[in-house]
Amino acid sequence: MTAGHLAVIDMQRVFADPASPWAAPRYADAAVGVRGLLPAFADRVTFTRFVAPAQPAGAWRAYYAQWPFALQPPDAELWHLSDEFTDRARHVIDAPTFGKWTPDLAARAAPDGRLVLAGVSTDCCVLSTALAAADAGTEVLVVADACAGVDDDSHLKALQIMELYRPLVRVTTVDDLLAEAGP
């Protein structure tokens, strides 16, 4: 079994649907990676969902002025986890922020202080979560082939940026992470 806690970031319909303005083109590839990781973490998995606030405040007002389609309640279909993860998500954290390093996720990662990240989008919510967790002193592993960005270039740039934070943040692959756990 792999050490740490797996946080699956925002594997939601709004990022999976090719017709969505927020579609991650390689969402399906990231989903394959996530599915490969789930058995190794058993019940040490948290899924997160990005949801719109009831009333945007501060800079979020300008953000939602640019993306008004997203101002929908948390139970709106676009915020649902994609169908393949709905039944696998025993623990879900909702947050109206890019970063998902909440007190709840911090507590779930605390037993051994290692957080493994997968999901979308690498260049936004995964990056924001990784840096906040690293700042809190948590070892962060980002599984490159279980993540997807807004496009391939942004995905790669985000991974390169996170690599600059070694040893606090380390980029790995599904195969390398699972091999590290051993038989």
HELIX and SHEET records of a PDB file:
HELIX    1   1 ARG A   13  ALA A   16  1                                   4    
HELIX    2   2 TYR A   27  PHE A   41  1                                  15    
HELIX    3   3 TRP A   60  GLN A   66  1                                   7    
HELIX    4   4 PRO A   68  ALA A   70  5                                   3    
HELIX    5   5 GLU A   77  TRP A   79  5                                   3    
HELIX    6   6 ASP A   83  THR A   86  1                                   4    
HELIX    7   7 PRO A  103  ALA A  109  1                                   7    
HELIX    8   8 THR A  122  VAL A  126  3                                   5    
HELIX    9   9 LEU A  127  ASP A  135  1                                   9    
HELIX   10  10 ASP A  152  GLU A  163  1                                  12    
HELIX   11  11 VAL A  174  ALA A  181  1                                   8    
SHEET    1   A 6 VAL A  92  ALA A  95  0                                        
SHEET    2   A 6 VAL A  45  PHE A  50  1                                        
SHEET    3   A 6 HIS A   5  ILE A   9  1                                        
SHEET    4   A 6 ARG A 114  VAL A 120  1                                        
SHEET    5   A 6 GLU A 139  ALA A 148  1                                        
SHEET    6   A 6 VAL A 169  THR A 172  1                                        
END                                                                             
